[in-house]
Amino acid sequence: MAPGFFHHRLSRCGADVVTRPLLDGTDVDPAMVSLVLDRCAEAAGQLHWTAAAVR
C-alpha cells in the first residue's frame, strides 16, 4: 500500500508487524508494475460492459 489512509489505518490496528508501503518513494520493481497492470487488464477483460447513454 502507498502511504495514506489505509496504510495509516493498518499502522494503528495494533499489529506487531506491518510491512512497509509498496510505494514509499523508493524505486518500484518493474516486475511489480507489470504484475499489477496484467491483473488489472485481466480483470477488466472479465467485466461485462454495457453501452451507456452519453448526455
Backbone as XML, in Angstrom:
<?xml version="1.0"?>
<chain id="A" units="angstrom">
  <residue number="1" name="MET">
    <atom name="N" x="0.830" y="-1.182" z="0.000"/>
    <atom name="CA" x="0.000" y="0.000" z="0.000"/>
    <atom name="C" x="0.872" y="1.241" z="0.000"/>
  </residue>
  <residue number="2" name="ALA">
    <atom name="N" x="0.379" y="2.250" z="-0.624"/>
    <atom name="CA" x="1.064" y="3.534" z="-0.598"/>
    <atom name="C" x="0.758" y="4.232" z="0.722"/>
  </residue>
  <residue number="3" name="PRO">
    <atom name="N" x="1.648" y="5.116" z="1.171"/>
    <atom name="CA" x="1.333" y="5.870" z="2.375"/>
    <atom name="C" x="0.004" y="6.602" z="2.170"/>
  </residue>
  <residue number="4" name="GLY">
    <atom name="N" x="-0.812" y="6.594" z="3.167"/>
    <atom name="CA" x="-2.109" y="7.244" z="3.058"/>
    <atom name="C" x="-3.105" y="6.611" z="4.000"/>
  </residue>
  <residue number="5" name="PHE">
    <atom name="N" x="-4.369" y="6.789" z="3.692"/>
    <atom name="CA" x="-5.458" y="6.391" z="4.572"/>
    <atom name="C" x="-5.361" y="4.946" z="5.045"/>
  </residue>
  <residue number="6" name="PHE">
    <atom name="N" x="-5.311" y="3.986" z="4.117"/>
    <atom name="CA" x="-5.342" y="2.591" z="4.528"/>
    <atom name="C" x="-4.048" y="2.150" z="5.221"/>
  </residue>
  <residue number="7" name="HIS">
    <atom name="N" x="-2.936" y="2.666" z="4.776"/>
    <atom name="CA" x="-1.674" y="2.330" z="5.442"/>
    <atom name="C" x="-1.684" y="2.837" z="6.877"/>
  </residue>
  <residue number="8" name="HIS">
    <atom name="N" x="-2.185" y="4.049" z="7.073"/>
    <atom name="CA" x="-2.257" y="4.602" z="8.427"/>
    <atom name="C" x="-3.226" y="3.802" z="9.297"/>
  </residue>
  <residue number="9" name="ARG">
    <atom name="N" x="-4.322" y="3.331" z="8.708"/>
    <atom name="CA" x="-5.264" y="2.504" z="9.475"/>
    <atom name="C" x="-4.595" y="1.207" z="9.917"/>
  </residue>
  <residue number="10" name="LEU">
    <atom name="N" x="-3.832" y="0.590" z="9.012"/>
    <atom name="CA" x="-3.129" y="-0.638" z="9.378"/>
    <atom name="C" x="-2.100" y="-0.374" z="10.475"/>
  </residue>
  <residue number="11" name="SER">
    <atom name="N" x="-1.422" y="0.739" z="10.391"/>
    <atom name="CA" x="-0.414" y="1.078" z="11.392"/>
    <atom name="C" x="-1.022" y="1.211" z="12.779"/>
  </residue>
  <residue number="12" name="ARG">
    <atom name="N" x="-2.270" y="1.659" z="12.842"/>
    <atom name="CA" x="-2.928" y="1.865" z="14.127"/>
    <atom name="C" x="-3.725" y="0.646" z="14.610"/>
  </residue>
  <residue number="13" name="CYS">
    <atom name="N" x="-3.723" y="-0.452" z="13.864"/>
    <atom name="CA" x="-4.589" y="-1.584" z="14.213"/>
    <atom name="C" x="-4.034" y="-2.427" z="15.361"/>
  </residue>
  <residue number="14" name="GLY">
    <atom name="N" x="-2.816" y="-2.165" z="15.781"/>
    <atom name="CA" x="-2.258" y="-2.901" z="16.907"/>
    <atom name="C" x="-1.486" y="-4.144" z="16.525"/>
  </residue>
  <residue number="15" name="ALA">
    <atom name="N" x="-1.230" y="-4.330" z="15.248"/>
    <atom name="CA" x="-0.456" y="-5.491" z="14.801"/>
    <atom name="C" x="0.998" y="-5.344" z="15.250"/>
  </residue>
  <residue number="16" name="ASP">
    <atom name="N" x="1.622" y="-6.464" z="15.535"/>
    <atom name="CA" x="3.035" y="-6.443" z="15.918"/>
    <atom name="C" x="3.925" y="-6.078" z="14.745"/>
  </residue>
  <residue number="17" name="VAL">
    <atom name="N" x="3.533" y="-6.493" z="13.540"/>
    <atom name="CA" x="4.336" y="-6.240" z="12.348"/>
    <atom name="C" x="3.421" y="-5.802" z="11.210"/>
  </residue>
  <residue number="18" name="VAL">
    <atom name="N" x="3.790" y="-4.723" z="10.557"/>
    <atom name="CA" x="3.097" y="-4.246" z="9.358"/>
    <atom name="C" x="4.187" y="-3.950" z="8.337"/>
  </residue>
  <residue number="19" name="THR">
    <atom name="N" x="4.064" y="-4.488" z="7.129"/>
    <atom name="CA" x="5.096" y="-4.258" z="6.120"/>
    <atom name="C" x="5.109" y="-2.805" z="5.684"/>
  </residue>
  <residue number="20" name="ARG">
    <atom name="N" x="6.232" y="-2.400" z="5.147"/>
    <atom name="CA" x="6.326" y="-1.032" z="4.645"/>
    <atom name="C" x="5.426" y="-0.883" z="3.424"/>
  </residue>
  <residue number="21" name="PRO">
    <atom name="N" x="5.024" y="0.330" z="3.084"/>
    <atom name="CA" x="4.200" y="0.550" z="1.885"/>
    <atom name="C" x="4.954" y="0.121" z="0.624"/>
  </residue>
  <residue number="22" name="LEU">
    <atom name="N" x="4.232" y="-0.381" z="-0.357"/>
    <atom name="CA" x="4.861" y="-0.766" z="-1.627"/>
    <atom name="C" x="5.373" y="0.461" z="-2.366"/>
  </residue>
  <residue number="23" name="LEU">
    <atom name="N" x="4.679" y="1.574" z="-2.255"/>
    <atom name="CA" x="5.064" y="2.800" z="-2.954"/>
    <atom name="C" x="5.440" y="3.852" z="-1.916"/>
  </residue>
  <residue number="24" name="ASP">
    <atom name="N" x="6.632" y="3.727" z="-1.373"/>
    <atom name="CA" x="7.062" y="4.640" z="-0.312"/>
    <atom name="C" x="8.151" y="5.607" z="-0.762"/>
  </residue>
  <residue number="25" name="GLY">
    <atom name="N" x="8.208" y="5.848" z="-2.044"/>
    <atom name="CA" x="9.210" y="6.779" z="-2.552"/>
    <atom name="C" x="10.473" y="6.107" z="-3.051"/>
  </residue>
  <residue number="26" name="THR">
    <atom name="N" x="10.590" y="4.803" z="-2.844"/>
    <atom name="CA" x="11.736" y="4.070" z="-3.375"/>
    <atom name="C" x="11.421" y="3.622" z="-4.794"/>
  </residue>
  <residue number="27" name="ASP">
    <atom name="N" x="12.415" y="3.119" z="-5.499"/>
    <atom name="CA" x="12.192" y="2.614" z="-6.852"/>
    <atom name="C" x="11.248" y="1.424" z="-6.802"/>
  </residue>
  <residue number="28" name="VAL">
    <atom name="N" x="10.326" y="1.386" z="-7.748"/>
    <atom name="CA" x="9.367" y="0.282" z="-7.834"/>
    <atom name="C" x="9.910" y="-0.747" z="-8.819"/>
  </residue>
  <residue number="29" name="ASP">
    <atom name="N" x="9.891" y="-1.997" z="-8.416"/>
    <atom name="CA" x="10.362" y="-3.083" z="-9.267"/>
    <atom name="C" x="9.462" y="-3.171" z="-10.503"/>
  </residue>
  <residue number="30" name="PRO">
    <atom name="N" x="10.029" y="-3.106" z="-11.713"/>
    <atom name="CA" x="9.228" y="-3.188" z="-12.936"/>
    <atom name="C" x="8.373" y="-4.458" z="-12.996"/>
  </residue>
  <residue number="31" name="ALA">
    <atom name="N" x="8.833" y="-5.539" z="-12.386"/>
    <atom name="CA" x="8.043" y="-6.773" z="-12.371"/>
    <atom name="C" x="6.747" y="-6.567" z="-11.583"/>
  </residue>
  <residue number="32" name="MET">
    <atom name="N" x="6.807" y="-5.765" z="-10.519"/>
    <atom name="CA" x="5.607" y="-5.472" z="-9.722"/>
    <atom name="C" x="4.618" y="-4.649" z="-10.549"/>
  </residue>
  <residue number="33" name="VAL">
    <atom name="N" x="5.128" y="-3.676" z="-11.270"/>
    <atom name="CA" x="4.276" y="-2.845" z="-12.118"/>
    <atom name="C" x="3.609" y="-3.709" z="-13.180"/>
  </residue>
  <residue number="34" name="SER">
    <atom name="N" x="4.378" y="-4.593" z="-13.813"/>
    <atom name="CA" x="3.830" y="-5.491" z="-14.837"/>
    <atom name="C" x="2.745" y="-6.387" z="-14.264"/>
  </residue>
  <residue number="35" name="LEU">
    <atom name="N" x="2.997" y="-6.926" z="-13.090"/>
    <atom name="CA" x="2.025" y="-7.804" z="-12.446"/>
    <atom name="C" x="0.709" y="-7.069" z="-12.200"/>
  </residue>
  <residue number="36" name="VAL">
    <atom name="N" x="0.791" y="-5.865" z="-11.651"/>
    <atom name="CA" x="-0.425" y="-5.095" z="-11.362"/>
    <atom name="C" x="-1.167" y="-4.759" z="-12.646"/>
  </residue>
  <residue number="37" name="LEU">
    <atom name="N" x="-0.444" y="-4.311" z="-13.662"/>
    <atom name="CA" x="-1.101" y="-3.960" z="-14.924"/>
    <atom name="C" x="-1.725" y="-5.185" z="-15.591"/>
  </residue>
  <residue number="38" name="ASP">
    <atom name="N" x="-1.031" y="-6.313" z="-15.566"/>
    <atom name="CA" x="-1.583" y="-7.542" z="-16.144"/>
    <atom name="C" x="-2.857" y="-7.964" z="-15.431"/>
  </residue>
  <residue number="39" name="ARG">
    <atom name="N" x="-2.850" y="-7.891" z="-14.117"/>
    <atom name="CA" x="-4.040" y="-8.297" z="-13.349"/>
    <atom name="C" x="-5.197" y="-7.340" z="-13.559"/>
  </residue>
  <residue number="40" name="CYS">
    <atom name="N" x="-4.908" y="-6.058" z="-13.682"/>
    <atom name="CA" x="-5.971" y="-5.086" z="-13.977"/>
    <atom name="C" x="-6.565" y="-5.335" z="-15.356"/>
  </residue>
  <residue number="41" name="ALA">
    <atom name="N" x="-5.704" y="-5.586" z="-16.331"/>
    <atom name="CA" x="-6.188" y="-5.855" z="-17.692"/>
    <atom name="C" x="-7.015" y="-7.129" z="-17.722"/>
  </residue>
  <residue number="42" name="GLU">
    <atom name="N" x="-6.579" y="-8.143" z="-17.001"/>
    <atom name="CA" x="-7.321" y="-9.400" z="-16.950"/>
    <atom name="C" x="-8.692" y="-9.189" z="-16.309"/>
  </residue>
  <residue number="43" name="ALA">
    <atom name="N" x="-8.726" y="-8.463" z="-15.216"/>
    <atom name="CA" x="-9.998" y="-8.205" z="-14.528"/>
    <atom name="C" x="-10.922" y="-7.368" z="-15.396"/>
  </residue>
  <residue number="44" name="ALA">
    <atom name="N" x="-10.377" y="-6.361" z="-16.082"/>
    <atom name="CA" x="-11.197" y="-5.524" z="-16.955"/>
    <atom name="C" x="-11.766" y="-6.336" z="-18.110"/>
  </residue>
  <residue number="45" name="GLY">
    <atom name="N" x="-11.009" y="-7.300" z="-18.590"/>
    <atom name="CA" x="-11.474" y="-8.151" z="-19.684"/>
    <atom name="C" x="-12.626" y="-9.056" z="-19.285"/>
  </residue>
  <residue number="46" name="GLN">
    <atom name="N" x="-12.785" y="-9.287" z="-17.976"/>
    <atom name="CA" x="-13.853" y="-10.142" z="-17.485"/>
    <atom name="C" x="-15.126" y="-9.363" z="-17.158"/>
  </residue>
  <residue number="47" name="LEU">
    <atom name="N" x="-15.061" y="-8.036" z="-17.244"/>
    <atom name="CA" x="-16.241" y="-7.224" z="-16.973"/>
    <atom name="C" x="-17.191" y="-7.291" z="-18.154"/>
  </residue>
  <residue number="48" name="HIS">
    <atom name="N" x="-18.457" y="-7.197" z="-17.870"/>
    <atom name="CA" x="-19.469" y="-7.175" z="-18.925"/>
    <atom name="C" x="-19.906" y="-5.721" z="-19.111"/>
  </residue>
  <residue number="49" name="TRP">
    <atom name="N" x="-19.266" y="-5.080" z="-20.073"/>
    <atom name="CA" x="-19.534" y="-3.668" z="-20.315"/>
    <atom name="C" x="-20.847" y="-3.512" z="-21.055"/>
  </residue>
  <residue number="50" name="THR">
    <atom name="N" x="-21.592" y="-2.492" z="-20.724"/>
    <atom name="CA" x="-22.818" y="-2.170" z="-21.453"/>
    <atom name="C" x="-22.703" y="-0.738" z="-21.938"/>
  </residue>
  <residue number="51" name="ALA">
    <atom name="N" x="-23.385" y="-0.475" z="-23.030"/>
    <atom name="CA" x="-23.364" y="0.879" z="-23.569"/>
    <atom name="C" x="-24.199" y="1.777" z="-22.663"/>
  </residue>
  <residue number="52" name="ALA">
    <atom name="N" x="-23.666" y="2.928" z="-22.385"/>
    <atom name="CA" x="-24.386" y="3.907" z="-21.551"/>
    <atom name="C" x="-24.692" y="5.126" z="-22.390"/>
  </residue>
  <residue number="53" name="ALA">
    <atom name="N" x="-25.830" y="5.718" z="-22.120"/>
    <atom name="CA" x="-26.196" y="6.923" z="-22.842"/>
    <atom name="C" x="-25.285" y="8.070" z="-22.407"/>
  </residue>
  <residue number="54" name="VAL">
    <atom name="N" x="-24.737" y="8.758" z="-23.359"/>
    <atom name="CA" x="-23.877" y="9.895" z="-23.068"/>
    <atom name="C" x="-24.722" y="11.145" z="-23.215"/>
  </residue>
  <residue number="55" name="ARG">
    <atom name="N" x="-24.703" y="11.972" z="-22.199"/>
    <atom name="CA" x="-25.519" y="13.186" z="-22.246"/>
    <atom name="C" x="-24.662" y="14.388" z="-22.353"/>
  </residue>
</chain>
